[in-house]
Amino acid sequence: MAEYERSRTMPAQPEHVFDQAANVSQLDAWLPQALHVDVEDPPAVTVHEDSSGQDMPALLRSEPDQMRLEWGTREQGSYAGWLQVAGIGSGASEVTVHLSFFDEGHDPGEQAVCYALDDSLMRLEEQVRMRTENAAG
């Protein structure tokens, strides 16, 4: 089993960050660019992976009271992950993403996963920034 975790501080209230991260109609705006989520009957979703062309049945759960998203494969148990938003004061938040790969065949390796997580967190911050700037303006 391999586990990876990355965090990023964002200059926004944790509620704003979580609302953006949990918005299922805009997941593609911040998820790794090779992944696309089709929400079926929540918590059931299908994840399409561009590199393999495969669709994988998965689950996506949102826990707004805990500001946490959890996901994972439905049938194979290949991977699972979570995103947690925490307020750190002064209107800022820390977002942590954690991935666990239970099947070595699904683990793309540390370098690829860490790059994808960092890129996703950066893109989420951009989405949060655009949302808060639009709300203020």
Secondary structure, DSSP 8 states (H G I E B T S, - for coil): -EEEEEEEEESS-HHHHHHHHH-GGGGGGTS-TTEEEEE-STTEEEEEETTTTEEEEEEEEEEGGGTEEEEEESSS--EEEEEEEEEEETTEEEEEEEEEESSGGG---HHHHHHHHHHHHHHHHHHHHHHHHHHH-
